Amino acid sequence: MEEYIKRIEQIAAKCTKSQSDGYSQIMRICDAMREEQRYCLGYVSKEKIKSQQFD
């Protein structure tokens, strides 16, 4: 999964010219995917993920 997330980040960096093009939103999605993966693997609790969603 991490390989796919990194690839998405690379594509976003190449295909966006500025943060207003969606780059920052894509990066937040990738961060959320990593946190969800950590939860699924048991590395972090659901409460920890919820507390970080609106930071």
SVG drawing of the C-alpha trace seen along z (x, -y; Angstrom):
<svg xmlns="http://www.w3.org/2000/svg" viewBox="-13 -28 20 33">
<polyline fill="none" stroke="black" stroke-width="0.4" points="0.0,0.0 2.8,-2.4 4.2,-2.0 0.8,-3.1 0.6,-6.1 4.2,-7.2 3.3,-6.8 0.2,-8.9 2.3,-11.6 4.8,-11.5 2.1,-11.9 0.5,-14.7 3.8,-16.6 4.3,-16.2 0.7,-17.0 -0.1,-20.0 1.4,-23.5 0.4,-24.9 -1.4,-23.9 -4.6,-25.5 -4.5,-22.8 -5.3,-20.2 -1.8,-19.1 -2.4,-19.8 -5.7,-18.0 -4.1,-14.9 -1.3,-15.0 -4.0,-15.1 -5.7,-12.1 -2.4,-10.2 -1.8,-11.1 -5.3,-9.8 -4.6,-6.6 -1.4,-6.0 -3.2,-6.6 -6.0,-4.2 -3.4,-1.6 -1.7,-2.0 -5.1,-1.5 -5.8,1.6 -2.4,3.0 -3.0,2.2 -0.4,-0.5 -2.8,-3.3 -6.2,-3.5 -9.3,-4.8 -9.5,-7.6 -6.0,-8.8 -7.1,-9.0 -10.3,-10.9 -8.4,-13.4 -6.1,-14.2 -8.7,-14.6 -9.3,-18.3 -5.9,-19.4"/>
</svg>
